[in-house]
């Protein structure tokens, strides 16, 4: 089966035109007159206008709808540090997801540089080309420094999706799990197994939304303040004192697995509350299999990274629509308010009646329940619901350059645009 998948994947990428996307021309280009407008001498007039007023680049070039997908290949999927060039198929894949789900044009850029400071300078230098920057598959802890610095020195949205995509989608799942079990977010006890980019970002998002009791577990055990081997990102969530693993899981409401298969055990689950939230996102094999969880906690709400189980934690539910909303109001950044708006929009959409066409695509009943707390990727309402919520949050955060947007009309326009 694995051999068959490998061959299919190789054929998919190689057959016909190599790779997964191409550039197309958007203006008439058939005559000498067209040539004189598209290039010299006519294009010089456009250049002069942008030189006088840089924001006109959004009107006269592709910048307003263009995102850079940038990686150095140091943390690619579950493959690790395979290098910039080997990461290109993944980055091309990310580019077509932007196009498919949010009609955003994206270029993949693989940078052969591991030094964070040099990497930052390279990205800063090419930033004027784009309306947004999606960082991808950069290992922790370097990814934190890279994203934090770029956000300070460029005036376009920057997002490291490996961090925030997972945080947004699992936050949406958490909101709806609380809704179904009548719990308050501020009362939750959350254990996060893993300490990489997605784990730290998720902890930050949970803290931002109101979770007070967060316990982080890395490869050496509970992250607590008595340890002297913590980087500043782990130290941010270091528990005040030493805890045993049993104490960490005792009466916990939720476990988020962002580690490896086997990282969450039967004993861990047995120590948790009766209706625990088990979000185990290691792919393709979760930290613990859903069937095993159900044996121990039959009422558990389970999410995984896989498409063959209910409640798939898939970053494609977040990043295309986050950037769509940010680009459409020319936001200077993406902040936590915008990301949380995306999470709430996802949660609210999952509670709405599901169109019959989606049930046909997925060949199953889709209805808000423990098995449906997160929307599915091919729900065409996502772009309208999530992007409009993000755009509204950007305006309210004083990050947007376009502030007179009618949000309700914007949502309707997006829904109509993507209905086909």
Residue pairs with C-beta under 8 A, 6 or more apart in sequence:
13 19
13 20
13 89
19 92
20 89
20 92
20 93
20 95
20 96
21 92
21 95
21 96
21 99
26 62
27 34
27 37
27 38
28 34
29 35
29 38
36 42
37 43
46 60
49 56
49 60
50 56
50 57
50 60
50 61
55 401
57 63
57 128
58 64
58 131
58 330
62 105
63 129
63 130
63 131
64 131
64 327
64 330
65 103
65 104
65 105
65 131
65 327
66 104
66 105
66 106
66 107
66 129
66 130
66 131
66 132
67 98
67 104
67 105
67 106
67 107
67 130
67 131
67 132
67 133
67 134
67 323
67 327
68 106
68 107
68 109
68 123
68 126
68 127
68 129
68 130
68 132
68 133
68 134
69 91
69 94
69 95
69 98
69 106
69 107
69 108
69 109
69 134
69 136
70 91
70 108
70 109
70 110
70 111
70 123
70 133
70 134
70 135
70 136
71 84
71 87
71 90
71 91
71 108
71 109
71 110
71 111
71 135
71 136
71 137
71 138
72 84
72 87
72 110
72 111
72 112
72 113
72 114
72 119
72 138
73 81
73 82
73 83
73 84
73 85
73 86
73 87
73 110
73 137
74 80
74 81
74 114
74 137
74 138
74 139
74 142
75 81
75 137
75 138
75 139
75 140
75 143
75 162
75 196
75 197
76 82
76 86
76 87
76 90
76 137
77 90
77 137
77 283
78 283
79 86
81 139
83 112
84 110
84 111
84 112
84 113
85 110
85 112
87 110
87 136
87 137
88 108
88 110
90 136
90 137
91 108
91 109
91 110
91 136
91 137
92 108
94 106
94 108
94 134
94 136
94 161
95 106
95 107
95 108
97 316
97 319
97 320
98 104
98 105
98 106
98 134
98 319
98 320
98 323
99 105
99 106
100 320
101 316
101 320
101 321
101 377
101 382
101 383
102 320
102 321
102 323
102 324
102 383
102 387
103 324
103 417
103 418
104 320
104 323
104 324
104 327
106 134
107 130
109 126
111 119
111 122
111 123
113 119
113 122
114 142
116 142
116 145
116 146
116 149
119 138
119 142
119 146
120 145
120 146
120 149
120 150
120 153
123 133
123 146
123 150
123 154
124 150
124 153
124 154
127 133
127 150
127 154
127 156
130 156
131 156
131 157
131 327
131 330
132 156
132 157
132 158
132 159
132 323
132 326
132 327
133 150
133 154
133 156
133 157
133 158
133 159
134 159
134 161
134 319
134 323
135 143
135 146
135 147
135 150
135 158
135 159
135 160
135 161
135 162
136 160
136 161
136 162
137 162
138 146
138 160
138 162
138 197
139 196
139 197
140 195
140 196
140 197
140 200
140 233
141 231
141 233
143 160
143 162
143 163
143 197
144 163
144 197
144 200
144 233
146 160
147 158
147 159
147 160
147 163
150 158
151 158
151 333
155 332
156 332
156 333
157 323
157 326
157 327
157 331
157 332
157 333
157 334
158 333
158 334
159 319
159 322
159 323
159 334
160 197
160 201
161 315
161 318
161 319
162 197
162 198
162 315
163 197
163 198
163 200
163 201
164 201
164 205
164 318
164 334
164 339
165 198
165 315
165 318
165 319
166 198
166 201
166 202
166 258
166 281
166 313
166 315
167 198
167 201
167 202
167 204
167 205
167 206
167 339
168 205
168 317
168 318
168 322
168 339
168 342
168 343
168 346
169 313
169 314
169 315
169 317
169 318
169 343
169 346
169 374
170 202
170 256
170 279
170 281
170 303
170 313
171 202
171 205
171 206
171 209
171 340
171 343
172 317
172 342
172 343
172 344
172 346
172 347
172 350
172 373
172 374
173 277
173 279
173 301
173 303
173 311
173 313
173 347
173 373
173 374
174 185
174 188
174 206
174 209
174 254
174 277
174 279
175 185
175 209
175 343
175 344
175 347
176 347
176 350
176 351
176 368
176 373
176 374
177 183
177 254
177 277
177 301
177 373
178 184
178 185
178 188
179 347
179 351
180 301
180 369
180 370
180 373
181 275
181 301
183 253
185 209
185 210
185 211
186 210
186 211
186 212
187 253
188 211
188 213
188 253
188 254
189 213
189 215
189 251
189 252
189 253
189 254
190 206
190 211
190 213
190 214
190 215
190 252
190 253
190 254
190 255
190 256
191 215
191 217
191 248
191 249
191 252
191 254
191 255
191 256
191 268
192 199
192 202
192 203
192 214
192 215
192 216
192 217
192 255
192 256
192 258
193 199
193 217
193 255
193 256
193 257
193 258
193 259
193 263
193 264
193 287
194 217
194 218
194 256
194 257
194 258
194 259
194 263
195 216
195 217
195 218
195 219
195 223
195 234
196 258
198 258
198 281
199 216
199 256
199 258
200 233
200 234
200 236
200 237
202 256
202 258
203 214
203 216
203 236
203 237
204 236
204 336
205 336
205 339
205 340
205 343
206 214
207 214
207 237
208 336
208 340
209 340
209 343
214 237
215 222
215 223
215 239
215 243
215 248
215 252
216 222
216 223
216 234
216 237
216 238
216 239
217 223
217 245
217 248
218 234
220 227
220 229
221 245
222 239
222 242
222 243
222 244
222 245
222 248
223 230
223 234
223 237
223 238
223 239
224 238
224 239
224 240
224 241
224 242
224 243
225 235
225 238
225 239
225 240
225 241
226 241
226 242
227 238
230 238
245 268
246 267
246 271
249 255
249 267
249 268
249 269
249 271
249 272
250 271
251 271
251 272
251 273
252 271
252 272
252 273
252 276
253 272
253 273
253 276
253 277
254 276
254 277
254 278
254 279
255 264
255 268
255 269
255 272
255 276
255 277
255 278
255 279
255 280
256 279
256 281
257 263
257 264
257 278
257 279
257 280
257 281
257 282
257 286
257 287
257 288
258 281
258 282
259 282
259 287
260 282
260 287
261 282
261 285
261 286
261 287
262 287
262 288
263 282
263 287
263 288
264 278
264 280
264 287
264 288
265 288
266 288
266 292
266 296
268 288
269 276
269 278
269 288
269 292
269 293
269 296
269 297
269 300
270 296
270 297
272 297
274 297
274 299
275 297
275 299
275 300
275 301
276 297
276 300
276 301
277 300
277 301
277 303
278 288
278 290
278 293
278 297
278 300
278 301
278 302
278 303
279 302
279 303
279 304
279 313
280 286
280 287
280 288
280 290
280 302
280 303
280 304
280 305
281 287
281 303
281 304
281 305
281 313
282 305
283 305
283 306
284 305
284 306
286 304
286 305
286 306
290 302
290 304
290 309
293 300
293 302
294 300
294 302
299 370
301 311
301 370
301 373
302 309
302 310
302 311
302 370
303 310
303 311
303 312
303 313
303 373
303 374
304 311
304 312
304 313
305 312
305 313
305 314
306 312
307 314
310 370
310 371
310 372
311 371
311 372
311 373
311 374
312 374
312 376
312 377
313 374
314 377
316 377
317 346
317 374
317 375
317 377
317 382
317 386
318 339
318 342
318 346
318 386
320 383
321 342
321 382
321 383
321 386
321 387
321 390
322 334
322 338
322 339
322 342
322 386
322 387
322 390
323 334
324 383
324 386
324 387
324 390
324 414
325 331
325 338
325 342
325 386
325 387
325 388
325 389
325 390
325 391
325 393
325 394
326 334
326 338
326 390
326 391
326 394
328 387
328 391
328 402
328 405
328 410
329 391
329 394
329 395
329 400
329 401
329 402
329 403
329 405
330 400
330 401
330 402
331 338
331 391
331 394
331 399
331 400
331 401
332 399
332 400
332 401
333 399
334 394
335 393
335 397
335 399
337 393
337 396
337 397
338 390
338 393
338 394
338 397
338 399
340 393
341 389
341 390
341 392
341 393
342 386
342 389
342 390
344 389
345 385
345 386
345 388
345 389
345 390
346 374
346 375
346 382
346 385
346 386
347 373
348 385
349 375
349 379
349 381
349 382
349 385
349 386
350 368
350 372
350 373
350 374
350 375
351 368
352 368
352 381
353 367
354 366
354 367
354 372
354 379
355 379
355 381
358 366
358 376
358 378
358 379
359 365
359 366
361 376
361 378
362 376
362 378
366 372
366 376
375 381
375 382
380 415
380 418
380 419
381 415
383 414
383 415
383 417
383 418
384 411
384 412
384 414
384 415
384 418
385 411
387 410
387 411
387 414
388 407
388 408
388 410
388 411
388 414
391 400
391 405
391 407
391 410
392 407
394 400
395 402
395 403
395 405
